[in-house]
């Protein structure tokens, strides 16, 4: 594998990415409740729209990118 992570570091990165994904869902839900919006779109019926499908990714991807970038350059 081409990776800068040891198994312990990979576990830590996975934990941080999962936590950020969970927090992304919570923040999106809080914003929806504050605005009184049930669904943020109708592209995917019954799933709350496209933003509801990607809200965790919006939080987790930048954190993962910067962690990988830091370990790859150090």
C-alpha positions as CSV (number, residue, x, y, z in Angstrom):
1,X,0.0,0.0,0.0
2,X,1.1,3.6,-0.6
3,X,0.1,5.2,2.6
4,X,1.9,7.4,5.1
5,X,0.0,5.9,8.0
6,X,0.9,3.2,10.5
7,X,-2.1,1.1,11.6
8,X,-2.5,3.2,14.8
9,X,-2.4,6.4,12.8
10,X,-4.9,5.0,10.3
11,X,-7.2,4.1,13.2
12,X,-6.9,7.6,14.6
13,X,-7.7,9.2,11.1
14,X,-10.7,6.9,10.7
15,X,-12.0,7.8,14.1
16,X,-11.6,11.5,13.4
17,X,-13.3,11.2,10.0
18,X,-16.2,9.2,11.4
19,X,-16.6,11.7,14.2
20,X,-16.6,14.7,11.8
21,X,-19.2,12.8,9.6
22,X,-21.4,12.4,12.6
23,X,-21.1,16.0,13.6
24,X,-21.8,17.1,10.0
25,X,-25.1,15.3,10.2
26,X,-25.9,16.9,13.6
27,X,-25.1,20.4,12.3
28,X,-27.2,20.0,9.2
29,X,-30.1,18.7,11.3
30,X,-29.8,21.7,13.6
31,X,-29.8,24.1,10.7
32,X,-32.8,22.4,9.2
33,X,-34.7,22.5,12.5
34,X,-33.8,26.2,13.0
35,X,-35.0,27.1,9.5
36,X,-38.1,24.8,9.8
37,X,-37.2,22.9,6.6
38,X,-38.1,19.2,6.4
39,X,-36.3,18.3,3.2
40,X,-33.6,20.3,1.4
41,X,-34.5,19.1,-2.0
42,X,-36.6,16.6,-4.0
43,X,-34.0,15.0,-6.2
44,X,-34.0,11.8,-4.2
45,X,-37.6,11.3,-3.0
46,X,-37.9,10.0,0.5
47,X,-34.2,10.7,1.4
48,X,-34.4,14.4,2.3
49,X,-32.6,15.7,-0.8
50,X,-29.1,15.7,-2.0
51,X,-27.6,17.8,0.8
52,X,-29.0,15.4,3.4
53,X,-27.1,12.6,1.6
54,X,-23.8,14.5,1.6
55,X,-23.9,16.5,4.8
56,X,-21.5,14.2,6.6
57,X,-19.1,14.3,3.7
58,X,-19.1,18.1,3.7
59,X,-17.6,18.0,7.2
60,X,-15.4,14.9,7.0
61,X,-13.7,15.4,3.6
62,X,-11.8,18.6,4.4
63,X,-10.6,17.3,7.8
64,X,-9.4,14.0,6.1
65,X,-7.7,16.0,3.3
66,X,-5.7,18.2,5.8
67,X,-4.7,15.2,8.0
68,X,-3.4,13.3,5.0
69,X,-1.7,16.3,3.6
70,X,0.0,16.9,6.9
71,X,1.3,13.3,7.2
72,X,2.3,13.1,3.6
73,X,4.5,16.2,3.8
74,X,6.1,15.6,7.2
